[in-house]
Amino acid sequence: MKYDCLIIDDEEALSESTRDYFNMFDVKTAWVKDQFACKNFLRDNQASVILLDINLGDSSGFDLCKYLRNTSDVPILFISARTSDDDMLLALNIGGDDYIQKPYSLAVLLAKVKAVLKRYKADENELSEFVSGNLRIDFVSGDVFVNEVKIELKAMEYKLLAYLVNNKNRTITKDEIFLKVWEDSITGDNTLNVHIRYLREKIEDTPNEPKFIKTVWGTGYRFEVI
C-alpha cells in the first residue's frame, strides 16, 4: 500500500494526533514507533515522505536514516526536541532533507509535508540536459556527472542544484530559494547553507573558491555558466 507520509516516533500521543490530523486533510499517513516496526512496514508499503524522530527508544533515528538512505531517496524530515546545531548538521549530513524542532504546529508541519509531496510529484525541470565546464546534468534520468563520473546527490541537493541551473546567471535570493525549492518560508538559513556547502564539495574543483555556485553576500546565490 502507498502512503503519503510515514511518521517514525516513539511519542505515541503526539504521533497519533499528527497522523489523525494529516489523514483528516487527505494526506494518507501511517505511524510506527521504532526502527524495527519501520523496517517491517516498508517491506509491504511505500511512503512518499518520512517524518523521523532522533530518539526512538532503544535505537537512533540517525542510524535508521543511514539505513534508509542505502536503498531509498525518499525525503526524510527529522522532527526532534533537540535544539543543538550539531544535531541538525548531522541530520542533514547523513541524508535528512530538513530538520523541524518540537513542539511543532500541526498546521505548519502539514504545510511542509504537502509542499514536499507537491515538489517530488511535480516535474519542474525546464531542460533535458545541461553542460558547463566539467559539469553535466541529465534532467531526464536525474543523474549528475563531474568529469563524466556520476556523483551521488541527496534528493534536496539535486532539487536545489536543478533550480539554480534553471535560473543560471541571475542572483537568486534566499527567500526565493526557500519558496521555490523547499516551497515554504520556514526553512532557516542554516539548512540552506549546509546544502550549498555539500553541493560545492561535490561539483566544484575548489569548494572554497567556487566557479559555479557564487555567494552574493547579503542576498543569496548565483549559478554562473563557465
Buried (B, 14 or more C-beta within 10 A) or exposed (E): EEBBBBBBBBBEEBBEEBBEBBBEEEBBBBBBBBBBBBEEBBEEEEBBBBBBBBBBEEBBBBEBBEBBBEEBBBBBBBBBEBEEEEBBBBBBBBBBBBBBEBEBEBEEBBBBBBBBBEBBEEEEBEBEEBEBEBBBBBBEEEBBBBEEEEEEBBBBBBBBBBBBBBBBEEEBEBEBBBBBBBBBEBBEEEBBEBBBBBBBEBBBEEBEEBBBBEEEEEEBBBBBEE
